[in-house]
Amino acid sequence: MNDTIQVNKLNAFIDQLTKTDLPFSKDIIAISDATIASNDFPTTRTEAWKYTRVGKISSIHGNDSELIIDKISDSHIIDANALTFVFENGELIQQFSNKEIPKGLDIKSISQASETELALIGKNVKLEKEVFNSLNTSYATDGIFVKIDDKIQLEQTIQIIHIVTGENTISNMRNLIQIGRFSEAKIIFGYFSSEATSSFTNVVTEIFVSENAKLTADKIQYESAGNFHVSTEQVAQEKNSNFSINTITLNGTLVRNNLNIEIDGSNCETHLNGVYLLKENQHVDNHTIVDHKAPHCESHELYKGVIDDKATAVFNGKVFVRKDSQKINAFQSNANVLLSDDASVNSKPELEIYADDVKCSHGSTTGQLNEEAVFYLRARGISKKSARHLMVSAFIEDVISKIKNEEVTNFTHSIIKEQFGWEF
Amino acid sequence: MIKISNLHASINGKEILKGLNLEVKAGEIHAIMGPNGAGKSTLASVLAGREEYEITEGSVDFDGQDLLELSTEDRAREGLFLAFQYPIEIPGVSNINFLRTSLNEIRDYKGEEQISAKDFLAKVKEKSALVELDSKLASRSVNEGFSGGEKKRNEIFQMAMLEPKLAILDETDSGLDIDALRIVANGVNKLKSDKNATIVITHYQRLLDYIIPDFVHVLYDGRIVKSGTKELALELEEKGYDWIKAEVEAH
């Protein structure tokens, strides 16, 4: 009976959303609309979503939640010295956002940007068959617009905080970040929740790193259990540029990160680091793509996860080295520790190499804590619990130590202590 | 200090210790020697609380406490120390952080205050000098990339830091060159007092030229079959273990 009736959940889902009034190009909107009209939410039959079920997202039916944040707590500010912009449910909250903008930097909400300024929106993000990217494009509420001129060394870190509040709230946040030639900047993305349940945050961030520019991004995800988060960072690197991103996922019922990096010019450096710590019934899925389209570049990827209780993690990392991209050094590694018998991980590192003079490696390990080492520590008077904490902390510190911003490191440590009781 | 009575222990259903008796008093050094497979390392493992071993019979009294009832960490906190035959490498956990955690958990157990950073560092400096351990090794990951000799010196360094009542050295001499052996033995001798005791488990007499035992025991087939003074070790070195086996089998 059922197989004759095709219920499209996506159609029902968009009924509750308002079409974007942001000045995106009509072509881009048209492609997104077409994708939404001819597809449904992905199922586990879709290769890229094989281990991640989004059924709970598709059944969120909300209303326009009222914005409720009247003060900003320290627990939502990662770097107190940063140039900060706070969003709630995809809307910029002016009163918590900086007004004094340093020279050489244009930073504002996307809704304040002109059509010309938003010309790059949708340029690199895949929209065909990509339901979440298309939803974000056609129904975007707001987001941050960052444009750094050429030859600017931005001392102050830029901090973009998104807080989801309320029940069944759906936020489609769209960001555009452009770093000019020979410029250097650091940016923090913090995704939090406050009194939120069954809410869904869908973020697309497009990043353009120009020739000789350097951008470091730290992304912390700490939405409370019961909330859902899908985000895509679409990064394009021009020649001689340097891009690093540290993705730290510490909570949330379902988190899916798509990190796509296209390296279009030669002599680039790319670093992707990730930590995901899961417990209870959480699910975290990191999909990364590093596409080496030009020669003489190097990319380093290190993702580590600790999975407890019945939580499940997914790591899928693809590295492409195109035909004429010689002299590429690409390294990728994923390591997982399972703390319980019911925890699981699906790890799939993939290399596709079409050039013949490259140095690439990838590896994936999943195991339990070394019980011999736990015994050794206990034989020195350390409790079983502390022994495990020491070892888990050491395991992930390897990645956390790659974060250069001390404020971000301290913040990460304090959340890990609060959430898991692990000390560093 | 410790009184082991009629101790029986098995692993995977196979009995290894078959009624072992041993008493060690404060201020004493006991050597346990024996051929391979006699149960020497099993004894060390059972005393340290390795859970794979099943105790089927017997008792161990450690300073008035039933040792077998205590968890591994509580045994350490009560003052039992095992110098491992094969010290394990723990990547990412620094020796310093590990030892501070260890000292503080032991202090916490005893209801004492945490050690101050200053006192801790002073202690690290003093005790690492005792075993001629480069202070750089103290800040590296536990045993990671250490040579065999450095690992064993690190064991004695930890022993010096924790100041146990009873130290069990499990084949600490194996694989050591003569210089490392002297350093390790020297460390053990300096830590000796009339309040603590040491059990030296070894296959070879050589170590006992440097750590002079008050008693030497021969462990064979899960029991102590012969006890004597340090001369027994020399006799074993000269004649091997076959005569012991013959003696036991004749009984």
Contacts between the chains, C-beta under 8 A, distances in Angstrom:
chain1	res1	chain2	res2	distance
A	370	B	88	7.5
A	370	B	90	7.6
A	372	B	88	5.2
A	373	B	88	5.3
A	373	B	90	4.7
A	375	B	50	6.8
A	375	B	72	6.6
A	376	B	84	6.8
A	376	B	87	7.3
A	376	B	88	4.7
A	376	B	90	7.0
A	376	B	142	7.8
A	377	B	90	7.4
A	377	B	93	7.8
A	377	B	98	6.8
A	377	B	102	7.6
A	378	B	49	7.8
A	378	B	71	7.4
A	378	B	72	4.2
A	378	B	73	4.6
A	378	B	76	7.2
A	379	B	48	5.3
A	379	B	49	7.5
A	379	B	72	5.7
A	379	B	73	7.8
A	379	B	75	7.9
A	379	B	76	5.7
A	379	B	81	8.0
A	379	B	82	5.5
A	379	B	84	7.6
A	380	B	76	5.7
A	380	B	98	7.3
A	380	B	99	7.8
A	380	B	102	4.3
A	380	B	158	6.5
A	380	B	162	6.8
A	381	B	73	5.5
A	381	B	76	3.8
A	381	B	77	4.6
A	381	B	102	5.1
A	381	B	103	8.0
A	381	B	105	5.2
A	381	B	106	4.3
A	381	B	109	7.2
A	381	B	162	7.1
A	382	B	73	6.1
A	382	B	98	7.7
A	382	B	101	5.5
A	382	B	102	5.4
A	382	B	105	5.4
A	383	B	73	5.3
A	383	B	105	6.3
A	384	B	71	7.8
A	384	B	73	7.0
A	386	B	101	6.2
A	386	B	105	6.5
A	390	B	93	5.3
A	390	B	97	7.2
A	390	B	98	6.8
A	390	B	101	6.4
A	391	B	90	6.8
A	391	B	92	7.6
A	391	B	93	6.4
A	393	B	92	7.9
A	394	B	90	7.2
A	394	B	91	6.8
A	394	B	92	2.8
A	394	B	93	4.5
A	394	B	141	7.6
A	395	B	92	6.2
A	397	B	92	6.1
A	398	B	92	6.0
